[in-house]
C-alpha cells in the first residue's frame, strides 16, 4: 500500500479524536512537573473504566534487581491449557506511553485479551519511567525482565523455547531493542510483536508526521516531549538501543521473526513501516500489517467503557494479533 496516502480514521475513532480536540489533548500540555499527575489520572481511569476480562489466572510478582524491584503481572490463558510437554509459550509484554506513561494497570485489559486469544502466558512488565528514570533505565529493566522469565521458565510453567517479546509504541521500541540484546547474548527469542513501534527518535519530519502530527492523540509536539523526557541528550538519539531503525545490519539480521503492525492514521506509521522493510531486506521473516483506519494508541481503547464504539472497533484487531502470536509460537519459530 502507498504509505504517502493520507488515510482517514474509522468513524468510531474519529469521534474519539473529536472529543480530544474539543476538551484539549493532555499530551500536548505535558511538562516535567505535570507528567506525574497525568500518569495518576490514567491510573484512576483504568481502575474505573476497565472491566475484568476472564483469563485462567493472574499473578503479581516482583523481579529482584539492584537497589530496586520490577513489578510484573502474569496472565494465564483461560482453562490453563498446557501444550506440548505441559508448558505454555510466553509473551513478555512492554507497555507503551512514551517511556513516560503507562503501567501494568492501564494495560491490564490488553494483556488479558492477548492471553485469552493467544493461548500464551503473558508477562506484563512495569519498567521504570522517564523523566525520573531516563534512558537506559527502561531498556535495562526490560532486558532484566526477559532474562528472568527465561531463567524461571520451569517455575512459571513456560516453554523457554517459545518465548516472545512484544509491545506497542514505546513498548514496541523496547521489545525489539531487548530482542537485539538477547540475540547478542545467546538468549533465543522466538518472535517479536511490534505494534505501531517507535523506531527512529532522530526525526519528526516524515510524511506521516506531517499528515497526523496534529489533531490526533499522539502529536508531533508530544513525540518531541516524550523524546526529551526519555533521552535528554540529542547525541544519544542515534544509538541503536534508542533508534533501532538506525542500527547496523549485524545488529538486526539476527533478530527473531516478527509482526510489525502500523496504524494508517499515526505519525509513527512511516518509521514502523521502514523498520519492517529494513528487517525484511536483511532476511528476517517479518509480516507487515497496515491498519489504514486505526490511530496511534487505539489499542488502549480495548475493553474501555469511555468510548464503547471505539472499543468494539479494535476488539477484532486485538483478537487477530493475539491469534497470530499464538500460531507463531505454536510453530516454535526461532530466529
Secondary structure, 3 states (H helix, E strand, C coil): CCCCCCCCCCHHHHHHHHHHHHHCCHHHHCCCCCHHHHHHHHHHHHHHHECCCCCCEEEEEEEEECCEEEEEEEEECHHHCCECCCEEEEEEEECCCCCCCCCCCCCHHHHHHHHHHHCCEEEEECCCCCCCCCCCHHHHHHHHHHHHHHHCHHHHCEEEEEEEEEEECHHHHHHHHHHHHHHHHCCCCCEEEEECCCCCCCCCCCHHHHHHCCCCCCCHHHHHHHHHHHCCCHHHCCCCCCCHHHCCHHHHCCCCCEEEEEEEECCCHHHHHHHHHHHHHCCCCEEEEEEEEEECCHHHHCCECCCHHHHHHHHHHHHHHHHHHHHHHHCCCCC
